[in-house]
Amino acid sequence: MWKINENFSFLRQSVPFVLLSFVLLMMISFWSDELYGIFGESNYVTIHLMMEILIIVVTMSIAIQSWLISRYIVSNRALYIGALFLTISFIELAHALSYKGMPFFITESTTYAATWFYILARLLLSIGCFLIFLVKEKEHHTSSRWLIYSIPFLIISGCFALIYAPTHILPPLVIDGVGPTILKNTLQYIAIAFHVIVMVILLKYFKYVPKIIFLLLASAIYLIFSDILFTIYRDVYDIKNFIGHIFQLCAFYFLFRALYFSSIEKPFQQLLDTQENLEKSQEKMHFMAYHNEFTNLPNERFLMEKLTRNLYISKSQKAILAIEIERIATIKASLGSTYADQLISLVAHRLKEVLPEKYLLCLLREDYFVVVVDEVKNSYHLTELSQQLQEAMVETFQVQHFSLNGNLNIGIALYPEDSYKGEELVRFALYAMHEASKVPTRLLFYESSMSSEITEKLMLENDLHHALDNQELFVEYQPQINLQTGYITSVEALVRWRHPEKGLISPGVFIPIAEESGLIIPIGQWILETACKQVKQWQRAGLPSIKVAVNLSLGQLFQYDLVRMIQDVLQRTELESQYLQLEITESMTINTDHMTTMLHQLKDLGVTIAVDDFGTGYSSLSYLKDFPIDCLKIDRSFIHRIQTDSTDKALVDMILSMAKHLRLKVVAEGIEEVEQLSYLIASHCETVQGYLFSKPLLPIFLQENYDSIQRNAQNILEKLNVVEG
């Protein structure tokens, strides 16, 4: 952008030169005779001297400038240009001193010597520039500077010897009273021809260094005009002669500008640009150090420094709101960081739309939002604000082809009631946020009792990260009994965790932690592979072929490569797909678009699909006709109260009736009493599982007790007159 502006700026600066040139050419075209000798014949020597002095100053400046920069810009071309213009400056000086009418210089001043010095300077300039552009640019040695700059003195000495020889060796170029000879004009045209060639060469480099090339082209054009004028003037009093000197001076000025720009102005501007870019980079680095790159929200470092500076400024009550997007860790683990980051950005946008500008909104490293409320009116105000934030997330977020929910869990810590320290306030708000996921409102104020619970949970999460590697997780299998035959037709794989210090940890405790942290993805894959491998081992050990049911978490269902992963597991374990049943929970069916596609892809593998905990998900039953479901599992909570609660009994009857009409299999969980079993048999339930038949067992115990479990089941069913003895 600077280059464009800088080039346009230079073009604007060149306008006066163009206008002046146009005026001078107009004067030649229309008033040449009227302006003949306008300055007075006696003044022309002085005017000529003044013009030549300016030309000498400019050419000498170019030579000196080239000499000075040659120590830093080690380019052979720059050095040659300096030597060339040093030569021209000496010849121009000799031309000025030998001009007719000047005092005695070596010999009497004549037109002969002055004209030859002039024409030699012109030829040397045009041919020299041409040769310099033909030379390949390369670095020069420092010692060569003196050698190259000594050449001008040899050339000027040769010119003096040639022109001031006792007898004229060279023919005259100007005849007094007649004007330039054919030889002079021819030599001038040769100089013009070389200038044109140089211009053609320059045009090839225009797109690389436009300003420098523009200056050099302008210089060549002015030299061409001056040469033309010097070929058509009658004598020294002709206005064309005077304007020719002006054009020559302009040409050398543009040459000087080109050299000045390339050696001083351009490097200086590049230095300024570098400094400006460095400052911008530092500003950007500072911004990046204190802001999140996706949302541009202030980060944790910014938040802590802000709290350290401003927390104690006023004694008014303040609040920290910690906000979590529900299941964000699962989304990141299953769909990837790209989807999670896009969801976080969309949520941040909605939060900013609701929050007043005076409230500070930050994003912590763990993808938690934090809002700092500087002045709190009352707790109701904070509750109302939190509810507004939650209501803003009701509409689902469209992230590429996924419709994702942005439900918020919000925890609030108060200053100075909960703590006087900013770091503690943020931590306490996070504690309350984690606990808020357990209550219907998804909103809690911090209480001191939360600290120990959260600390325990965080310690468990940290230990769970190493549980797989340390082989602390294992799988137990609970048999599922067919009520018509009494045979074990399938087993459900249930993961367990034996903590090295705390002993057995309930799945109800560590599974939610795994889902929140995203660990459910690797754990789920391990459970699936372990279960498939175990069923295949039982088959090889001679047990009847049975099906294994494995639960899928919500995070796994959004895993982009879930189908390929399951297919790979089946291939590695060599288990036929009909012996694998995948179980989803009813709450997972909300996102019907994604689920329909995913379940059909899984169904194509040949596995069966079951809905676990059916009746507890509060979702629309329309998914039963859209999803390729094979089985419904009645939740144990309904079975537990089937004898005492008429509502639960009615729900169980409804599920069994609906499954029959939809031609779906049914598995009832949690059978612990014969009375429960008797009712299910009477209601034509097909398959059950529960402690009445067997608790979940380790693989070796299930294999050893397989026959006894099956005989026990058949004995129970015989007593109920279901199977014949």
N, C-alpha and C positions, 0 to 999 in steps of 0.2 A: 504494500500500500504506500509506503514511504517513497519507493522508487517512482511510482506513478505520479504522486503529488509533486515530487522533486523535479521530474521531467517536465510536467506542465508548468511548474514555477519557472524553470529555465526558459521555456518557450515564451512565456509572458515577458521575461526580461529581454528576450531577443527582438521583441516587437519594435523598440526604438531604432535598432540597427536596420531593420528591414525598411522602416518608413524613411529613415535618413538616406539609405541607398536608393530608394525609389525616387526621392526628391532630387538627389544628385544626378541620377540617370535622366530624369526629366529635364534638368537644366542643360545637360549635354545635348539632348535630342532637339530642344526647341530654342535655346538661347546661347548656343555655342559661340556664334559670332559676336553677339552683344556682350558676352563675358570675356572676350579675348583681352588679355592684359589688364584685367579689372583691378589687380592689386598694384599696378604701376610697375613698369619694367625695372626700375632701380630696386624694387623690394623683393623681386623674385628669388634672388640669391639667398636673402635672409629667410624667406618663407621656406625655400627648399632645405636650408640648413636646419630649421626648426623641425620640419617633417622628418628629416633623416635622423636627427637626434632622438626623436621619439621612437623611430624604428630601431635604432641602435640600442636604446635602453630596453626595448621589449625583447629583442633577439638575445642581448647579453643576459637578461633576466632568465630567459629560457635556458641558456647555457649554464648559468650559475645554479639555477634550480635543479637541473639534471645532475650536476656535479654533487650537490648536497644530498640529494635523495639516493644517489647511487651506492652509498654506504649501507643503506637500509633496504632499498628495493633493488636487489642484485639482478637486474635485467639488462642484458646486453643491448636491447633496443633503446632503453632509456639513456644509456651511456652514449650510444651512437647519435641519438637526437641531440644530446647536449653538445657533443663535439661538432656536429653539423652546424648548429646555430652559433657556436663560438666562431666558427669559420666565417659564417655569413655576417656576423656582427663586425668582424674585422674588415671584411670586404666592403660592407656598407659604410664603415668609417672612412675607408680609402676613397670610396665613391663620393662621399660628402666633401672630403678635403680636396679632391681633384676636380670638383665641379667648376665649370667655367665661371669666373668672377670671384673665386675664392683666392686667398693669398697664396703665395708661392709654396708648393709642396713637392719636393724632390725636383720637379721641373715646373715650368709655367703651367698653370691649370688650363686644361683644354677639354673640349667635348670628347675627344678621342679616348683619353684615359678614363674619364668619368663614366662614359657609356659602356666601355668594356668591363669596368668593375661592376657596374649594375647588371650587365647581361650575364657575367660569370656567376654573380650571386643568385640570379634567377634560375640558371641552368643547374647550379649546384643544389639549390633547394629542391627543385622538382625531381631531378634524377636521384639525389640523395634520399629523399623520402621514399621514392619507388624502391630503391635498393634495400633500404632499412626494412620495409614491409615484406620483402622477399626473404630476408634473413630469418632463419628459425630462431625463435626466442628461447634463450637459455640463461642460466646464471653465469655471471662473469667473476673472475678472480679480482680481488682488491688491488693487486699489483697492476692489473691491466688498465686501471683508471688513468694513471699518469701517462701511460703509453698512448692510449687513445686520444687523450686531451692534448697531447703534444703534436698530433697530426695537423690540426688547424694552422699551427705556426709554419709548418713545412709548406702547406698549400698556399698560404698568403705570401710566403717568400717567393714561391714559384710564380704566382700571379704578378707580383711586383717586378720580378726579373723579366717576365714576358712582356708586360705593358710598358715598362720604363727602359726597354733596350735602347741603345743609342740610335738605332734606326727602327722605324715601325715595322714589326714583324706581322702584325695583324692588320687587316683592312679596316677602314673606318666604318662605323655603324650609323653615324648620323652626319649628314652634310648640312652645314649651317645655311639657313635660308631655304633649304629644300625639304629637310625632314629625315625620318628614318630610312635607311637603305633596305633593300630586299633581304640582305643577309641578316640584319637585325630582326626584321619581322619574322623571318624564317626561324631564327633561334628562339624568338618569343613563342611562335606557334609550337615548336618542339617542346618548350617548357609547358605550354598549355596541354599538349597531348599527354605528357607524363602526369600532369595533375588529374586529367580525366581518368587515366589508368588507375591512379591511386584511389580516386573516388570509387571506382568499380570494386577495387579490393576492399575498401572500407565498408561498402554496403553489405558484404558477406558477414561482417561482424556486428551489424547494427542491433540485432535482437539480443546480443549478449551484453554489450555496454552501450546502450543507446545514446546517453548523454555525451560520452567521449567521442563517439563516432559522429554525432551531430556537430560537435565543435570542429572536428577535423574536416568534415564536409563543408561547413561554413567557411573555414579558412581556405580550402581549395577553391571554392566558388569565388571568393573575393580576390584570390590571386589570379584566377582566370580573367575576371573583369579588369583587374589592373593591367594584366599583360595585353589584353585587347585594346585598352585605352592607350597604352604606350606604343602600340603599333599604328594608331591612326592620328596621333597628335601632330600638328604642323611644326611647332617649336616649343621651347620651354615656357613661352607666355600663353600657350593654349590652355584653356580651362580643363581640357581632357588630361593634360599632364598633372595638374594639381589634384584633380579628383582621383587619378590613377594612384598617386601617392597616398591619398586618404584610404582607398581600398586596400592598398598594400599594408598600411598600418593596421587596418581592421583585421586583415588576414592574420598578421602576426599576433594581434591581441587574442583572437580565437585560439590560435595555437598555444599561447601562454595559458589561456583558461583551461584548455584540455589537459595540459601538463599539471597545472595547479590542482585541477579536480582529481586527476588520477593519483597524484602523489600526496596531496594534503587533505583536500576537502572530502574525498571519498573515504580514505582510511579513518579520518576523524568522525565522519558520519557513521561509519561502521562501528567505531568505538562507542559512539553515543547509542547506536542501536543495540549493541551488545550489552551496554550498561542498562538500557531500558528493558531489554529482554531478561536480564539478570534480576532486575527489580521486580518485573512481572512474575518471574519464576519464584522469587522469594515470597511474593505476595500469594502466589498460588500454593506454594508449599506450606505457607502459614495457614492458608484457608483449609488445605487438605489435612493439616495436622489437627485442626480444631473442628472439622466438619465431616459428616458422612458423605462418601463420594456418590451414592445413588440418590439420596434424598436432599443433600445439601443442608441437612439439619445439623445444628451444633452437636458435637459428640461428648463422650464422657469427660475428656480432658477440659473442654470448654465449660461443661456443667460444674465440675469440681472447683475450677478457678473462679467461676462466677459466684458460687456459693461461699467460697472462702472470702471473697471481697465484699459481698453484699448482704450476707446473712445477718450480720449484726448491725447494719446501718440504722435500721429502725426497730423498735420494740414491738411492732405489730405482729399479729399471728400470721405465720406463713405455712404453706403446705407443699408437700411433694407428692405428686400423683405418678405412680408407676403403672404402665399400661403394657399388657401382653396381648399379642394376637394369638388367639387360641389355636393350638396345634401347629404353630409356625415351625417348630423344630421337626415335626413329622413331615410337613410339606417340604421343607428343605432336604430332609434325608431321602424322601421318596421321589419327588419331582426334580430336585436339584436346586442349587443356589439361584439360578436365573429366575425361576418362577417365584421363589421366596422373595427375592429382592424386588421383583415387579409388584408383588402383593404389598410388601412393606411400603414401597413408594406410593401406591394408590391409597393405602390407609393413612399415610402421612399427609397426603393432600386433603383428605376428608377431615382429618384432625385439625389442620390449619384453617379450614373453612369454618369450623365451629368455634375454635379457641379465639378469644380476643387477642389482639396484637401485643398487648402488654405482658401476656403470659409467655414464658420461655418454653419452647418445645425442643427436646433433645432426643437423640437416638443412641442408646448404649451399644456396646460391642455385642452383647447377647441378643440383639434385636428387640430390646425392650425400649419403649418410649417413656420419657420422663417429662412431666409438666411441672414448672415452678410457678406457684401462685404467690405473689409477693404480699398481697393483702387479703386475708380471709375474713369474711363477715361472720360466718357461722358454718357449722357442719352441714346444715341443710343446703347452703349455697354450693358446697363441694359435691354433695350428693346429686344435686340437680345438674351441675356441670358434667359429672361423670355419666349420668343417665343420658344427657344430650349427646355425649361422645359415643355411647353405646348405640343409641338410636340411629346415629349417622352411618352405622355399619350394617344396618338391617338389609339393605340392598346388596346382593352378592356382587363380587368383583369378577370381571371377565379377564382372565389372564391367559392370553392366546386361546386355546380351545377348551380351557377348564373354567368352570364356574366355581369360585372359591369363596368360602365364608370368612368374614373378618371379625368374628365375635371377639369382644374385648374382655379381659379380666383386669380389674383396676384395684390397686391397693393405695391407701393414703396414709401418709405420716405427717404429723403436725409439729411445727416449731412454735414455741419451745417445749410443748408438753411432752413429746416423745424423745426429743434430744436437742442439744444445743449445737451439735456438730453436723456439718453438711453430709459427710460421708456416711455417718450413721443414719441420718434421715433417709437417704437414698436406699440404704440397705434395708431399713425397716419397712419402707414403702414396697420394696420388692418382696419382702416376707409376706406382707398383707396381700400383695398381688397373687402370689402362689397359692395362698389359702383361699382367695376369692374364687378360684376355679371349682371349689367344692360346694359353694352355696348358689342357690337359684339366681340371686341378683347379680352375681359375678362382681360384687363390689364389697370391700371390707376396709375398715379403718384398722390401723395397726394396734395390736395388743401385745403386751410383754410376753404372754404365753406362747406367741407365735415363734419367737426366736429359737427356742429349743426344738420345736417341731420341724422348722425349716432347716435348722442345722443338721438334724438327724437325716432329713430327706436328702440334703445336699451330700452328706457323707455316703448315704446309700447310692446315690447317683454316681458319685466318684468311684465307689467300689464296683458298681455294676459295669463300668467301663472296662474293668479288668476281669470280670467274671468269666467271659468266654475263654480268654487266653489262659486263665488259671484253672479251667475245667471245673468250675464250681456249679455250672448249670447242668441239669440232667433232665431226662424225659421219663415220665411215668405214663402208663397206658390203662385206661379203664374200659373193660369189656362192655359191649352193647349186645343185648340178648334179643333174639327173635322170639316173640311170644307164641308163635305157631309151632315152632320146632324145638325151642329151648337151646338152640345152638348160638355160639358166639359168631356173629356175622361181621362184626367190625369192632374197632377200638378207637377211642379218642386219645390223641396225644396231648399231654398236659405238662408244661414246663415247670420245673422246680429249681429253687436256688438254695444251695447249702452254703451259707456265709461262713468263712473260716473262723470268725469270732462270735457272730450272733446266732449261728445255727441256721435252721430252716427259716427262710423269709417267705411270707405268704405271697402268692401270685397277685392277690388283691392289693398288695403294697408295692411290689417292684414292677408289675406290668404297666401301671399308669406312669411310673417314673420313666420306664423305657419308651413309652409312647411320647411323652413330653420332650424327652431329650433326643428323640430320633434313633435311639439304640434299638428300637423294635425292628428296624430294617435288617441289620445283621443277625440279631437274635432270631427273628422270624425265619430267615433263610436257613439258619443252623437247625432250628426245630424241624423244618420241612425235610431237610436232607437226612437228619438223624432218624426221623420217623419212617421215611421211605426205605432207608437202608435196613432198618430193623425189621420191617415187614418182609422184605426180601430174604433176610436171614432166617426168619421163622419158616418161610416157605421152603428154604433149602434144608432146614432142620426137620422137615416132615409134617409141620403143622398145616391144617387146612388153610387154603387161601382166604385171607380175611382183608377187609378194607380198613384203612386208617384215616381218621378224620383229623385235619389240622386247621387250626384257627388262623385266619388272616386278619391283620390289623388294618385300620383305616390308612395308615401310612403306607403299608404294602400295596394296597389297592391303587394308590396314586403313584406307585413306583413305576417309572417309565418303561423299565425292562422286566416287569413282573412275569409276563407270559414266557419270555425267552428264558428267564431264570428257572421257572418251574419246569420247562421243557428240558433244560440242561440237567436239572436234578434228577428227573426221571431217567434220562439217558445214562447218567453216571451211576445211578443205583440199580439200573436195569429192571426197574419196577414197571409193570404194565399200568397204564394210566387209569384203567377201570378200578384199580385198588386204592386210588387216592380220592378222598373227598375233602373239598375246601369249604370251610365254614366262614360265613360273614355274619355280622350282627345287623339287626334291623335298622339301626341308626345310620348305617353306611349307605342305605338306599336313597338318601335324600337327593344326591347328585345323580339323577337318573341318566342323563346323557352320557356321562363318562362311564357309569357303572354298566349300562346296557352294552356298550362296546366292549368293555373289559371282560365281562362275564361271558359274552358270546365267544370271545377269543379263547378264554380258558376252557369253555365247553368244547370247543373245536379240538382241544388236546385229548379229549376223551375222559376227563375227570368229571366227578359229580359235584354239584353245588348245593350246599345246605344253608339255611338261615338259622343262626344260633340265637338263643334267648328270644324266640319269637313271641310277640305280644307286649314287649317292654319298650319298643322303640318309638312309639307314638308317631309313626309315619303312615303315609297313605298306602293302603293295600293294593293300589293299582299296579305296584311294581311286580306283584305276583304273576300278572299276565304278560308283563314286558320282559322280565328276567328269565333266563333258562334255569330255573330252580328245580331241584329234584327232591328236596327234603326240607321239612320244617322241624325244628327242635323246640319243644315246649319248655319254657324256662322253669327251673326248679322252684321258683317262688310260687308259681301257680300250683305245682304238685304238692308242695309243703302244706298248703291250706285247703286242699281239695276236699278234706273231710269236714272242715269247720266253716268254710266260707262258701256260701252258695254262689256268690259272684264269680269266684275263681273256678268253681265247678262248671258254671255256665260258659266261661271263657274257654275252658279246656274242651267242653263239648263242641263249641263253635269252631275251634281250631281243627278238631278231628273231622267234623262234618265238612268244613271248607276244604281241607286237604283231600278228603275222599272225592269231592266233586271235581277238584282240580287235578286229581290223579297224582298227588304228591305223597311221598312216604313221610311218616312221622316218627320222631324219636322223643320220648319223654325222659327228662333228666331228673336226677335227685330222688330216685325211688328208694325209700328206706323202710317202708312198712308194707306188710302183706295187704292191708286194707287199700293202700294207694294202688298197688299192683292189681288187686281185684277189680277196682273201679275201672282202670285203664283197659283191662282185658274185656270187661263188659262193654266198654265204649269202642272196642275194636281197634285199639292202638296196636301198631305193628312191632315196634322196637322200643326197649327201655334200657336205661343204665342207672346204676346207683349202688349204694352200699348194701342194699338187700342182697345183691348178687356178688359184688366185689368192689373193693376200694381201688383207686388207681395203684398199679403195681409197677415195679421195675421190670424190665424186659425178661430177665432171667427167672424171676418169680412167676411172671405170667406164663412163660413157656413151661415151667415145671408144674404149675398148678392149672394148666389149661383144661385138662380133662376133668379135674375135680370141680372147677368152677362151673363147667358145663353140666356135670352130673347134678350139682347142687341146684342149678337153675331148673333143670328138668324135674327134679324132685319137688321143688316148690310149685311148679306149674302143674304137676300131676295131682298134687293135693287140691289144686283149684280146678281140677278136671279140664285142663286145657290140652295137655298132651297125654297120650296113652303110655302107661308103664311098660 
